[in-house]
């Protein structure tokens, strides 16, 4: 018991929490932005897989790491445009379209990977992002290792949280986004185009999702394999509900899940008589319990999953 508590005082645990949370932060922000305009984006798992592959492949073929992230974001935006065409322009089922695109994007990612890369007994690797060493700050005891020795994309993810929160709450654009998810007819009455707002939000949100996937291959790991997203996209969908569609709460939810994940990995080495499968289940079980407790008070956007056709009431 004492050893289990001592883990909580280890700076490496909390540093790992931020690292594990990074792809979830990108993913949950992307899903949140899509749902804020009234569109459920279940293509997230496929988009993250494609982003993971494209980001890694770009670096493998000679691009620098930040360019790889940018190319991954573009690939996510393209898939998001397809999802927007099906769900917004054609008003097709958001569930069916999202799941179909997930299957398509995941399979296409692996097909391109096998087509371009000569896969041997060991997967090829790249040189991933390294932790940034900030003068003076990184040398601070405990805090320095947690907050000031992270990789560049982690700081980008945290910045994106504050930027999205500011846009949604303090700008006319944010008001238009929120109202599109609540009452697109009222937005149209103000002379704005809810269809275009939805399309742009889905494209930007999908680009953020792809950034989350590309972090896995360019920072957390240094190679690509098809199953590496491992359900993180579905976790992001659940975290949006946990966060009540608020970016700040989404950050907290991503960190909370990542804490459960990082803690159980270290707890396995302390508690030896418990099957490791129970530790692997723990983050998901605890997240489900937290989701149940919070979701009862969550205010769902009124127009979420409701197709919009101009001129109809």
N, C-alpha and C positions, 0 to 999 in steps of 0.2 A: 504493500500500500504506500509506504514511504517513497519507494522508487518511482511509483506511478505519479506521485505528486511532484517529485523532483524533476520529472520531465517538463513540467509546466514552467519551470524556472530556467530552462535551457533556451538560449537565444536562437539556436539553430532550428528549434521547433517553430518559433514564430516567423523566422525568415522563410522556412519552407511553406508556412501557411500562405504568405503573400505570393510565393512562387506558384503554388498549386492553384491559388485563387485567380491568377491572371487570365487564363483562358475562359474561366467562368464569368469573370467581369465583362470581358468583351462580348461573350455570348449572351449574357442576360441583358446587357444594354441594347444589343441588337434586337432581341426578342421584345424587350420593353418598348422600343421605338415603334416596331411594327404593330404591336397591340394597342399602343396609344392612338393610332389612327384607325383602329378597328379591324385589323387583319391578324389572324393567328398564323404564325409562320412555322409550321411543322417541318419545313425543309431544313431546319437548323442543323440537324445531325449530318445531312449530306453536304451542306454548305461548309461546315467545319472540316469535314473530311477532305473536300476539294481544296479548301484553303490550306490545310496541312500539307497536301501533296504538292500543290502549285508553288507554295512558298518554299518548300524544301527543294523542289526540282529547279526552280529559278536559281537558287544559290548553288546547287550542284552543277548547273550548266555555266556558272561563271558570274552571276550577279552578286552584289554585296547583300548583306543581311537585310538592311532596311529596304532596299529595292525589292527583295524577295517578299517582304511583308506587304509592300505596296501592290505588287503583282497579285498576291493572294487576295488582297482587298478588292481588286478589280474583278477577279474571278468570282468572288462572292456577290459583287454588285450585278454581274451578268446573270447569275442564277437567280438573284433576287428580282431582276427585271422579268425573267420568265415566270416566276411565281406571281408577280404583280399583274402580268398580262392575263394569266389564267384566272386569278381570283378577283381582280379589280375590273379589268377591261371586259372579260367574258363572264364575270360573276359566277364562276364555278365553285364547287365546294372547297372551302379552305382546308378542311381535313384531308380530303382525297388528293388535292393538288400538292399539298405539303408532303404527305407521305410518299406520293409518286415521285416527286422531285428528289426526296431523300434517297430513295432506291436508285434513281437514275444517276444522281451526282456521285454517290458512293461508288457505284459500279464504273462510271466513267473515269473517276479518279484512279482507280486501280488499273483500268485498261490503259490509260495514258502512261501510268508509271511503268507497267510491264512493257509497253511499246517502246519507250524511250530508254529505260534503264536496263542494263544487262545484270539481272539479279543472279548472284551466285549463292554459295552456301551461307555467306554472311551478307546482310544488306549493306549497300554503300553508305558512307557517312559524309557529313560536312562539318566544318568548324562552326559551332553554334555561338550564340550571344554569350558573352562573359559578364559576370557581375561588375558593375561600375564601382570604381574606387574614388569616392569624393574626398578631396583634401580635408583633413581635420574631422569631418563628419563621420567618415567610415571608421575612424579610429576610436570613436566614442564607445565606452563599454556598454554592452547589451543593446542599447538603442542603435548604435552604429551598424551592427551586424544585421539588425532587423530591417531598418528603414533606409539605410544609406549604402547598402552593398547589394542592391537588387539589379536586375538586368533592365536595359532601356525600355523594352515593351511593357514591363510592369509599371513603370512611372507613366508611360503613355496611357495605360488602362485606367489608372487612378485619375489622371488628368481628364480623361474622357467622361468619367463619372461627374465631375464637377462642371464640366462644360455642358453636358446634356442637362444636368439639373438647372443650370443657369438659363439655358435656352428655353426649357419647358416652362419655367416659372417667371422669367423676367423679360421675355421678348415677345413681340407680336407673332413671330414665327411659332414660338412655343404655344401661344394661345390658339393659333390656327390648328396646330397638330392635336392639341387636347380636344378642341371642339369637333374636329373631324371624327375622332373616336367616340364622341358623345352624341353629336347631332349634326351629321354632314349636311342636312338640308338647311340648317341655320347658317352653316358656313357658306353654302351656295347663295343664300339670301344676302350675304354681305359682299357678294361679287367675287368670291374666291372659287377656286376649282378643287373640290374635295377629291376628285379622281386623281388629279396631278399630285396633290399633297400625299395621298396614299401611296402612289407609285414611288415618289421620291423617298418617302420614309422607308418603304420596304427595301429599296435599293441601298440606301445608307445603312439601314439595320443589317442587311445581309452582308455588307462589306465588313461591318464590325464583327459579325459571327465568323467570317473567314479569317479575320485577324486572330481570333481566339484559337482557331484550328492551326494557323501557321505558327503560333507561339509554341505549340507542342513539338514541332519538327525543327524549329530554328533556335529554340532556347531550352525548353525542358528536356528534349532529346536531340539527337543529331541524325536521325534517319526516319524513314517513313515505312509504316506497315498499315494495312487496311483497317484494322480494328482499333487503332490507337485512340480514337475519340472516346470510345468506351462509354457511350451513353451520356456524355457531358452535355450534349444538346438538350436531352430530355430533362436533365437536372436544371438547366437554365430556364426552360419553360416553367417548371415548378417554382423556381426562385422568383420569377416575375410575380406570381400570385403571392408568394411569401412577402414580397416587397411592396405589395399593394400598388404596383405600377409607379413606384417612386425610385429614382436613381440612387439616392443615398441609402435607402433600405436595401436596394439590390446589392450594393457594395457590402453591406453588413451580412446579408444572406450568403453571398459568395465566400466571404471570409469565414463565416460560421461553418459551412459545409467543409471548407478546406481544413479548418481546424480539426474537425472530427476525423477527416481522412489522414492528416499528418499525425495526429495523436495515436490513432489505432496502429499505424505502421510501427511506431516506437513502442507501443504498449505490448506488441507481440513478443518483443525481446525480454520483457519484464515478467509477463504472466505466461508461464509455459504449459499449464495444464488445461488451457482452454483451446478448442480447435480454432485454427486461424481463420476459418470461414466465418466464424461469428464476428471476428474483428473486421473483416471485409464488409460484412453486412451492416455494421454499426452506423457508419455515416449516413447510409440511405434510410435506415430505420429512424434515426434521430431526426433526419430532415423531414421525413413523412410526418412524424409527430409534431414538429414545429410548424409544418404547413397546415396541419389540421387545426392547430390552435389559432393560427393567424388568419387563415382563409375565411373564417366565419365573419370577420370584421372587414374583409377586403371589399372595396367598392369597385366593381367591374365596370370598365367603360361601356356605356349604354349600347353603342353600335358595334361592339366587338362581334365578329363573325357574321354581321348583318350585311349582305350585299347592298351596294348603293348604285342606283340608276338615276341619272340626271332627269329631273322633272317629275319623278314619281314620289308619292307620299306614302 
